Amino acid sequence: RDALAYGAAKEMDADPDVFVFGLDVPDHKRIFGSTKGLVEKFGPERCFGTPLSEDAMTGVAIGAALSGLRPIHVHIRADFLLLGMNQIANVMSSLRYMSGGTLRLPMVIRAVIGRGWGQGAQHSKSLHGVFGHFPGIKVALPTSPQDAYSMLRAAVRDDNPVILLEHRWLYDIEGSVDEDRVPLLEGPVVVRQGCAVTVACTSWMVIEALKAAEVLARQGIELEVIDMRTVAPLDETAVVASVERTGHCIVADYDWLACGVSAELAARLSHRCFTSLRKPVERIGFAPVPCPTT
């Protein structure tokens, strides 16, 4: 939460065209603390709340980006990005391509994913596979504080629309942040080295895989854990290199399995690692039912 707020403040300091807006952005909780200090430092003209109208909010962000501003648009829950889907899928994703690159859309959409206490099916989706389906949109899932800081800053500077999806439990994850690291929207990174099984993960599943690796290490089984970080573009190169050494792969995606990122990644690995895999790629994800409230 602190890394996101700090990264936004850095970009707002560096560029007066950057502003943050969305539902409840300046409320007392400051979006789980991730916009803390912004309205106090930059004022209500550069950090402000909006009416509850996802379609209109997204249209305003697109218009602002086309006009030369760099909006950070906070939607809170990814589920309700679906109410702005015409703007995202038919407008935002296409304008740079349709204009031959003459139009720029330097806009960031931040949205929260993951289940929480007392919240049910309409507040628990991930949807990165849905947004990653449309060419022209970059989709990233930062896991560590460093990635939250660096990816947000890189997304703000990008001339293409970027969607950052943040699991609500990750706001409590602690870690160091190197301010001097060049902000990049980088793809997969090996977060734990191992030789037995490659585990390619998205979002909170990285945390779960690292816990599993600790348990299995006591049995002499070393997992290699890879944080995918971006799903659009989806770069499987690091995973391929790992699978060629381990011969086994599990894709642990924080989403439903059908028609999602896990299926796409498994298909690519099965094609590129056909002679290296000693067993078929396995996938772990949500059961094919809506998330229950309890």
Secondary structure, DSSP 4 states (H G I P E B T S, - for coil): -HHHHHHHHHHHHH-TTEEEEETTTTSTTTTTTTTTTHHHHH-TTTEEE--S-HHHHHHHHHHHHHTT-EEEEEEEEGGGGGGGHIIIIIIITTHHHHTTT-S----EEEEEES--TT--GGG----HHHHHTSTT-EEE---SHHHHHHHHHHHHH-SS-EEEEEEGGGGG------TTSPP-----EEEE--SSEEEEE-THHHHHHHHHHHHHHTTT--EEEEE--EEES---HHHHHHHHHHS-EEEEEEEESTTSHHHHHHHHHHHHTTTT-SSPPEEEEE-SSPPP--
